[in-house]
Amino acid sequence: MRVGFGFDSHEFEEGKPLMLGGVRIESPYGLKGHSDGDVLLHAITDAILGALGAPDIGELFSDEDDRWKGAPSELFLEEAIKRMRERGYRLINLDCVLIADRPKIAPHKSKIRKRLSELLGIEESRISLKGKRREGFCESEGIACMCVVLLGEER
């Protein structure tokens, strides 16, 4: 078994679509980033890559490479999953925390978990998604995400 930890954060940017876990959330602001800025998919991607001891998302998909400008973060996750399978591992479970004062995460959790289940090829019961507020901590407005994955060898 292998454990991986992923973290990502982005500031808000007005007029950009807000993507969380591959789901578009209605909002007047999205997240700054070279790609679509999906902090949840970025953190999951880094957690899987970390569990494998592989290069991180920034090394594989540099923000200096125009190929990834505006790219959907699902592409990054697909690459991490491909590498995971090539090395003979499967995703056992995923535990994520989105840290945001806005938007509220609770109304979107079900839809996000469903999409993550589709993207990752695991049952929703193996995905934990929590939303937490900053409670005055940190000055900047945006969203941060932390994820832990457990990988096991394919049987």
Secondary structure, DSSP 8 states (H G I E B T S, - for coil): -EEEEEEEEEEEEETS-EEETTEEE--SEEE-SSS---HHHHHHHHHHHHHHT---HHHHS-TT-GGGTT--THHHHHHHHHHHHHTTEEEEEEEEEEE-SSS-SGGGHHHHHHHHHHHHTS-GGGEEEEEE--TT--SS-EEEEEEEEEEEE--
